[in-house]
Amino acid sequence: MGVFAVVDVETTGLSPYRRDRVVEVAAVLVEPDLGITAEMTTLVNPERDVGPSSIHGLTASDLLDAPRFGEIAGHLADFLGRSGVLVG
């Protein structure tokens, strides 16, 4: 088995119909014999209300200066593209 990526996201909610958005992304690359070989994490400005802070622990002030998803999407895709398997 080759490198696999493990991803975790936090969102403003669970419904794309309510325009819920990503507020944080974390990912690691894992090689079976070496363990974690790379990692990335970033807050994401959802460009809307942050939703229930009690769930993700983030406030509007935490995300005010964070990049928008479009600004990190390419980097995230490149990072995940280094793996052969995606684990969510």
Secondary structure as UniProt FT lines:
FT   STRAND          4..11
FT   HELIX           16..18
FT   STRAND          22..31
FT   TURN            32..34
FT   STRAND          35..43
FT   HELIX           53..56
FT   HELIX           60..63
FT   TURN            64..65
FT   HELIX           69..80
FT   TURN            81..82
FT   STRAND          85..87
//
